C-alpha cells in the first residue's frame, strides 16, 4: 500500500537532494565535498523515491539505466586523466582552460579536475542505484 504523503514527500526530497548534490559536487574543489559525496547524496534521493514509489517508478524517473550512467562517468574520469597526455604532462595532471579571457581578466576557469569530479559523481550515482535497485527487485 502506497502512502500519498510519502510519495509527495519523496518527490520533494529527490529534487532537494539532487540540487544539494550538485552544490556539493561544485564546491568540492576547495572545500569538503566533490564527486563522491555528491553522487551519494543524489543516490539517496532516488533510493527514497524507490522506497516510496517502487523500483519501476524510480527507474522511469531516472530515465537512464544506472549501469549506463556509471559507464559514462567512468569514461569521463578516464578522459580527464588522458587529457594531460595531450599537453605532455603526467597522467591525471590538472589541465586548465580559461573561457572568455581578456587582457584584464583571466576569464572563467574550466579544468580537467571538474570533468573528473563529474565522472566520479556519475560512477557513484550509477553504481549505488544499480545495487539498490537490484536488491529491491529481489525482495
ZIPE-V226220 format. One record per residue. N is the residue number from 0. RES is the residue in three letters. PSI is psi in whole degrees, -180 to 180 (* if undefined). Layout:
# ZIPE-V226220
N & RES & PSI
N & RES & PSI
This chain:
# ZIPE-V226220
0 & UNK & 126
1 & UNK & 137
2 & UNK & 128
3 & UNK & -38
4 & UNK & -43
5 & UNK & -39
6 & UNK & -47
7 & UNK & -43
8 & UNK & -37
9 & UNK & -35
10 & UNK & -40
11 & UNK & -42
12 & UNK & -37
13 & UNK & -46
14 & UNK & -47
15 & UNK & -44
16 & UNK & -32
17 & UNK & -44
18 & UNK & -43
19 & UNK & -35
20 & UNK & -37
21 & UNK & -38
22 & UNK & -45
23 & UNK & -38
24 & UNK & -48
25 & UNK & -27
26 & UNK & -2
27 & UNK & -9
28 & UNK & -42
29 & UNK & -11
30 & UNK & 173
31 & UNK & 138
32 & UNK & -163
33 & UNK & -166
34 & UNK & -38
35 & UNK & -54
36 & UNK & -34
37 & UNK & -42
38 & UNK & -38
39 & UNK & -42
40 & UNK & -43
41 & UNK & -40
42 & UNK & -38
43 & UNK & -40
44 & UNK & -45
45 & UNK & -28
46 & UNK & -42
47 & UNK & -42
48 & UNK & -39
49 & UNK & -37
50 & UNK & -40
51 & UNK & -43
52 & UNK & -14
53 & UNK & 156
54 & UNK & -37
55 & UNK & -44
56 & UNK & -35
57 & UNK & -38
58 & UNK & -39
59 & UNK & -40
60 & UNK & -33
61 & UNK & -31
62 & UNK & -22
63 & UNK & 153
64 & UNK & 139
65 & UNK & -35
66 & UNK & -34
67 & UNK & -39
68 & UNK & -45
69 & UNK & -38
70 & UNK & -42
71 & UNK & -42
72 & UNK & -40
73 & UNK & -39
74 & UNK & -40
75 & UNK & -43
76 & UNK & -41
77 & UNK & -41
78 & UNK & -39
79 & UNK & -35
80 & UNK & -38
81 & UNK & -25
82 & UNK & -33
83 & UNK & -32
84 & UNK & -28
85 & UNK & -37
86 & UNK & 17
87 & UNK & 39
88 & UNK & 172
89 & UNK & 154
90 & UNK & 134
91 & UNK & 20
92 & UNK & 131
93 & UNK & 133
94 & UNK & 137
95 & UNK & 138
96 & UNK & 131
97 & UNK & 121
98 & UNK & 143
99 & UNK & 39
100 & UNK & 140
101 & UNK & 167
102 & UNK & -28
103 & UNK & -25
104 & UNK & 143
105 & UNK & -27
106 & UNK & -164
107 & UNK & 119
108 & UNK & 131
109 & UNK & 142
110 & UNK & 160
111 & UNK & -21
112 & UNK & -39
113 & UNK & -40
114 & UNK & -41
115 & UNK & -44
116 & UNK & -41
117 & UNK & -38
118 & UNK & -44
119 & UNK & -42
120 & UNK & -49
121 & UNK & -37
122 & UNK & -46
123 & UNK & -46
124 & UNK & -50
125 & UNK & -43
126 & UNK & -40
127 & UNK & -44
128 & UNK & -36
129 & UNK & -43
130 & UNK & -47
131 & UNK & -43
132 & UNK & -40
133 & UNK & -41
134 & UNK & -39
135 & UNK & -33
136 & UNK & -25
137 & UNK & -32
138 & UNK & *
